[in-house]
Amino acid sequence: MIPVDSAAPRRPRIALTSGEPAGIGPELCAKLMTAALPDCDLICLGDRKLIEARAQGLPLPSIEHYPLAVPSRAGHPDPRNADYVIQLLDVALDGIQTGRFDAMVTAPVQKNTIAESGRAFSGHTEYLAERTASPRSVMMLIADDLRVALATTHLPLRQVPDTLNTEMLLEILMIMDHDLRHFFGIPQARIGVLGLNPHAGENGLLGQEDQQIIAPAIKIARSRGVQAIGPVPADTAFVPRERAKYDAILSMFHDQGLPVLKALGFDHAVNMTLGLPIIRTSVDHGTALDLAGTLKAEVGSLLAAVTLAQQLAGRSR
């Protein structure tokens, strides 16, 4: 008999929500079983019959069964299943809060379908922040050594300037500094802060927000020990020699920073939520309704999300 070391650390237990039932999430959960998974106990939350059907003979993950409200057809979301999608998030979150899970990984959801059901839902990030009573959450995407956080997320572009203010940017910088220390082990994270306007406003010629809103937040953050740098012109911040100066970059709006990150690492980028008392990672893509049921969707981003969750869960114990 091989002696058991009772002091040996337990493998991280990760809850995987299978996401929108009409999307690619259920089949990606099965495709994970064909990849080299990290050392963890992965529990897939979802309707067993749905995942079995979408797997089309692929090996199945460990499934914790929660039934659909109505049968799901690939590519055709049904608002009647919105409560089922939210239930999976609640089970994962409750499991972390009770110590049953160490982290959660989320497959993509169809936000507009959930909204059509009558629920106020703008995304995973906002929902989990509300459920955990977190005053502010921050979306950060990661591809290799590039980390890009967002000051604003799913917001019409014309609303961005009116949404930004010095206090919120300061809160975001403090959260980034804390979580880069806590989760990634970076003691003095260098955070490049992008300007809102072309050339970071060019001393007010191209807009006042960079001088009047962003620069003051950077100054206060630096007085509190955060290595915030900027405002940095967004058109040069991602040039390799420039981005090497930063451990993370704060983008002012969704499509300012994410096109670069996704161009560099779309097949393996990870979405992580900062500012929560839990570990949550996700894919960097949507439900891909046109691919649902075909097994053609690439599993790389979901695998990367599970891998990062496993690493962070092991590091934070």
C-alpha positions as CSV (number, residue, x, y, z in Angstrom):
1,M,0.0,0.0,0.0
2,I,1.3,3.5,-0.9
3,P,1.2,5.7,2.2
4,V,-1.1,8.7,1.8
5,D,0.3,12.1,2.8
6,S,-2.5,13.7,4.7
7,A,-0.7,17.1,4.5
8,A,-0.7,17.0,0.7
9,P,-2.7,19.8,-0.8
10,R,-6.1,19.0,-2.3
11,R,-6.5,19.4,-6.0
12,P,-8.5,22.6,-6.8
13,R,-12.1,21.9,-7.4
14,I,-13.5,24.0,-10.3
15,A,-17.1,24.6,-11.3
16,L,-17.6,24.9,-15.0
17,T,-21.0,26.4,-16.1
18,S,-22.0,25.2,-19.5
19,G,-23.6,28.5,-20.5
20,E,-26.2,29.2,-23.1
21,P,-27.7,25.8,-24.0
22,A,-28.3,26.8,-27.6
23,G,-24.7,27.9,-28.0
24,I,-21.3,26.2,-28.2
25,G,-20.8,26.0,-24.4
26,P,-22.2,22.5,-23.9
27,E,-20.1,20.9,-26.6
28,L,-17.0,22.8,-25.6
29,C,-17.4,21.2,-22.1
30,A,-17.1,17.8,-23.8
31,K,-14.3,18.9,-26.1
32,L,-12.3,19.8,-23.0
33,M,-12.0,16.1,-22.3
34,T,-10.0,15.6,-25.5
35,A,-7.4,18.2,-24.3
36,A,-4.6,18.1,-21.8
37,L,-6.5,19.4,-18.7
38,P,-4.6,20.9,-15.8
39,D,-4.4,19.0,-12.5
40,C,-7.8,19.8,-11.0
41,D,-11.2,18.3,-10.3
42,L,-13.5,19.8,-12.9
43,I,-17.3,19.6,-12.4
44,C,-19.5,20.7,-15.3
45,L,-22.8,22.2,-14.3
46,G,-25.6,21.7,-16.8
47,D,-28.3,19.5,-18.3
48,R,-26.8,16.0,-18.7
49,K,-28.9,15.0,-21.7
50,L,-28.1,18.2,-23.5
51,I,-24.3,17.8,-23.0
52,E,-24.5,14.2,-24.0
53,A,-26.3,15.0,-27.2
54,R,-23.9,17.9,-28.1
55,A,-20.9,15.7,-27.3
56,Q,-21.8,13.4,-30.2
57,G,-19.8,10.5,-28.7
58,L,-16.9,12.5,-27.2
59,P,-15.9,11.6,-23.6
60,L,-18.0,13.4,-21.1
61,P,-16.8,15.5,-18.2
62,S,-18.0,15.0,-14.6
63,I,-21.5,16.4,-14.9
64,E,-23.7,17.8,-12.1
65,H,-27.2,17.7,-13.6
66,Y,-29.5,20.6,-13.6
67,P,-32.5,20.2,-16.1
68,L,-33.4,22.7,-18.8
69,A,-36.8,24.4,-18.5
70,V,-37.5,23.5,-22.2
71,P,-35.6,21.4,-24.7
72,S,-32.9,23.4,-26.5
73,R,-32.2,23.5,-30.2
74,A,-28.6,24.3,-31.3
75,G,-28.4,27.9,-32.6
76,H,-31.9,28.9,-31.3
77,P,-31.8,30.4,-27.8
78,D,-35.1,30.3,-25.9
79,P,-35.8,32.9,-23.1
80,R,-37.6,30.2,-21.2
81,N,-34.2,28.7,-20.4
82,A,-32.9,32.0,-18.9
83,D,-33.5,30.9,-15.3
84,Y,-31.6,27.7,-16.0
85,V,-28.6,29.7,-17.2
86,I,-28.6,31.9,-14.2
87,Q,-29.1,28.9,-11.9
88,L,-25.8,27.4,-13.1
89,L,-24.0,30.7,-12.1
90,D,-25.7,30.7,-8.7
91,V,-24.8,27.1,-8.0
92,A,-21.1,27.7,-8.9
93,L,-21.0,30.9,-6.8
94,D,-22.7,29.4,-3.8
95,G,-20.4,26.5,-4.1
96,I,-17.4,28.7,-3.8
97,Q,-18.8,30.7,-0.9
98,T,-19.4,27.5,1.0
99,G,-16.0,26.0,0.2
100,R,-17.3,23.3,-2.1
101,F,-15.5,24.8,-5.1
102,D,-12.3,26.8,-5.3
103,A,-13.0,28.7,-8.5
104,M,-15.6,29.0,-11.3
105,V,-15.1,29.0,-15.1
106,T,-18.0,30.2,-17.3
107,A,-18.9,29.2,-20.8
108,P,-20.5,32.1,-22.8
109,V,-24.1,33.2,-22.3
110,Q,-26.5,35.0,-24.6
111,K,-27.1,38.3,-22.8
112,N,-30.0,39.5,-25.0
113,T,-31.9,36.2,-24.5
114,I,-31.7,36.5,-20.8
115,A,-32.8,40.1,-21.0
116,E,-35.8,39.0,-23.2
117,S,-36.9,36.8,-20.3
118,G,-37.5,39.9,-18.2
119,R,-34.3,39.6,-16.2
120,A,-32.0,42.7,-15.8
121,F,-28.8,41.1,-17.0
122,S,-25.9,42.9,-18.8
123,G,-23.2,40.2,-18.4
124,H,-21.4,37.7,-16.1
125,T,-19.1,40.4,-14.7
126,E,-21.9,42.7,-13.5
127,Y,-24.1,39.8,-12.3
128,L,-21.3,38.3,-10.1
129,A,-20.4,41.7,-8.7
130,E,-24.0,42.2,-7.6
131,R,-24.3,38.7,-6.2
132,T,-21.1,39.1,-4.1
133,A,-21.9,42.7,-3.1
134,S,-18.7,43.9,-4.7
135,P,-18.7,47.7,-5.0
136,R,-16.8,47.5,-8.3
137,S,-15.7,44.7,-10.7
138,V,-13.2,44.9,-13.5
139,M,-13.0,42.8,-16.6
140,M,-9.5,41.9,-17.6
141,L,-8.5,39.8,-20.6
142,I,-5.3,37.8,-20.7
143,A,-3.3,36.4,-23.6
144,D,0.2,35.2,-22.8
145,D,1.9,38.1,-21.1
146,L,-0.6,40.7,-22.3
147,R,-3.2,41.7,-19.7
148,V,-5.8,44.3,-20.7
149,A,-8.4,45.6,-18.2
150,L,-11.4,47.7,-19.1
151,A,-12.6,50.9,-17.4
152,T,-16.0,50.5,-19.1
153,T,-17.4,47.3,-20.6
154,H,-20.6,46.7,-22.6
155,L,-21.5,50.4,-23.1
156,P,-22.4,52.4,-26.2
157,L,-19.4,54.4,-27.3
158,R,-21.1,57.7,-27.1
159,Q,-21.7,57.1,-23.3
160,V,-18.1,56.4,-22.5
161,P,-16.8,60.0,-21.9
162,D,-19.7,60.8,-19.6
163,T,-19.2,57.5,-17.6
164,L,-15.5,58.0,-16.9
165,N,-14.6,59.9,-13.8
166,T,-11.5,60.2,-11.6
167,E,-12.9,58.3,-8.6
168,M,-13.9,55.3,-10.7
169,L,-10.5,55.1,-12.4
170,L,-8.8,55.3,-9.1
171,E,-10.9,52.5,-7.8
172,I,-10.1,50.4,-10.8
173,L,-6.4,51.0,-10.5
174,M,-6.4,50.1,-6.8
175,I,-8.3,46.8,-7.7
176,M,-5.8,46.0,-10.5
177,D,-2.9,46.6,-8.2
178,H,-4.3,44.4,-5.4
179,D,-5.4,41.5,-7.7
180,L,-2.1,41.5,-9.7
181,R,-0.3,41.2,-6.4
182,H,-2.7,38.6,-4.8
183,F,-3.5,36.4,-7.8
184,F,-0.5,36.8,-10.1
185,G,2.3,37.4,-7.5
186,I,3.4,40.7,-9.0
187,P,4.5,42.9,-6.1
188,Q,4.8,46.2,-7.9
189,A,2.7,45.9,-11.0
190,R,3.4,48.5,-13.7
191,I,0.0,49.6,-15.1
192,G,-0.1,51.5,-18.4
193,V,-3.2,53.7,-18.5
194,L,-4.5,54.5,-21.9
195,G,-5.8,57.9,-22.8
196,L,-9.3,58.3,-24.1
197,N,-8.6,60.5,-27.0
198,P,-6.2,60.2,-29.9
199,H,-2.6,60.9,-28.7
200,A,-4.0,60.9,-25.1
201,G,-5.6,64.3,-25.9
202,E,-2.4,66.0,-27.1
203,N,-2.3,68.4,-24.2
204,G,-6.0,69.2,-24.5
205,L,-6.0,69.9,-28.2
206,L,-8.0,66.6,-28.9
207,G,-10.1,66.5,-25.8
208,Q,-10.0,67.4,-22.1
209,E,-10.8,64.0,-20.5
210,D,-7.1,62.9,-20.5
211,Q,-5.9,65.9,-18.5
212,Q,-9.0,66.5,-16.4
213,I,-10.1,62.9,-15.5
214,I,-7.5,60.3,-16.3
215,A,-4.3,62.1,-15.2
216,P,-5.6,63.0,-11.8
217,A,-6.6,59.4,-11.1
218,I,-3.0,58.3,-12.1
219,K,-1.5,60.9,-9.8
220,I,-3.6,59.9,-6.8
221,A,-2.9,56.2,-7.4
222,R,0.8,56.8,-7.6
223,S,0.6,58.6,-4.2
224,R,-0.9,55.4,-2.8
225,G,1.9,53.2,-4.1
226,V,0.4,52.1,-7.4
227,Q,2.8,52.2,-10.4
228,A,0.3,53.7,-12.8
229,I,1.8,55.2,-15.9
230,G,0.1,57.5,-18.4
231,P,-2.1,58.6,-19.9
232,V,-0.5,56.6,-22.7
233,P,-1.5,57.1,-26.3
234,A,-3.5,54.0,-27.3
235,D,-2.1,53.8,-30.8
236,T,1.4,53.1,-29.6
237,A,0.9,51.4,-26.3
238,F,0.7,47.9,-27.9
239,V,3.8,48.2,-29.9
240,P,6.0,45.3,-28.6
241,R,8.7,47.5,-27.1
242,E,6.1,49.7,-25.4
243,R,3.8,47.0,-24.0
244,A,6.9,45.3,-22.6
245,K,7.0,48.2,-20.1
246,Y,3.8,47.2,-18.5
247,D,2.5,44.2,-16.5
248,A,-1.1,45.2,-17.4
249,I,-2.9,47.9,-19.4
250,L,-6.0,49.8,-18.5
251,S,-8.2,50.5,-21.5
252,M,-10.9,53.2,-21.3
253,F,-13.5,51.3,-23.4
254,H,-14.2,47.8,-24.8
255,D,-13.0,48.2,-28.3
256,Q,-9.9,50.3,-27.5
257,G,-7.8,47.5,-26.0
258,L,-9.6,44.2,-26.9
259,P,-9.1,44.1,-30.6
260,V,-5.3,44.1,-30.1
261,L,-5.5,41.4,-27.5
262,K,-7.8,39.2,-29.5
263,A,-5.8,39.6,-32.6
264,L,-2.7,38.4,-30.8
265,G,-4.4,35.5,-28.8
266,F,-8.0,34.9,-29.8
267,D,-7.7,31.1,-29.6
268,H,-6.3,31.1,-26.1
269,A,-7.2,34.4,-24.4
270,V,-9.0,34.3,-21.0
271,N,-11.5,36.7,-19.5
272,M,-11.0,37.2,-15.7
273,T,-13.1,39.3,-13.3
274,L,-11.1,41.4,-10.9
275,G,-12.5,42.9,-7.7
276,L,-14.5,39.9,-6.6
277,P,-13.9,37.8,-3.5
278,I,-13.9,34.7,-5.7
279,I,-11.9,33.4,-8.7
280,R,-13.8,33.6,-12.0
281,T,-12.4,33.1,-15.4
282,S,-14.1,32.7,-18.8
283,V,-13.6,32.5,-22.5
284,D,-12.9,35.5,-24.7
285,H,-15.6,34.7,-27.2
286,G,-19.4,34.5,-27.4
287,T,-21.9,31.8,-27.9
288,A,-21.2,31.3,-31.7
289,L,-24.8,30.2,-32.4
290,D,-23.9,29.5,-36.0
291,L,-21.4,26.8,-34.9
292,A,-23.5,25.3,-32.2
293,G,-24.0,21.6,-32.7
294,T,-21.2,21.2,-35.2
295,L,-18.3,20.4,-32.9
296,K,-16.3,22.9,-35.0
297,A,-15.8,25.5,-32.3
298,E,-12.2,25.7,-30.9
299,V,-11.8,24.8,-27.3
300,G,-8.5,26.7,-26.7
301,S,-10.0,29.7,-24.9
302,L,-12.0,27.5,-22.5
303,L,-9.0,25.3,-21.8
304,A,-6.9,28.4,-21.1
305,A,-9.7,29.6,-18.7
306,V,-9.7,26.3,-16.8
307,T,-5.9,26.3,-16.7
308,L,-5.7,29.9,-15.3
309,A,-8.4,29.1,-12.7
310,Q,-6.5,26.1,-11.6
311,Q,-3.3,28.1,-11.3
312,L,-4.9,30.9,-9.4
313,A,-6.8,28.6,-7.1
314,G,-3.6,26.8,-6.2
315,R,-1.7,30.1,-5.6
316,S,-4.4,31.7,-3.5
317,R,-4.7,29.0,-0.9
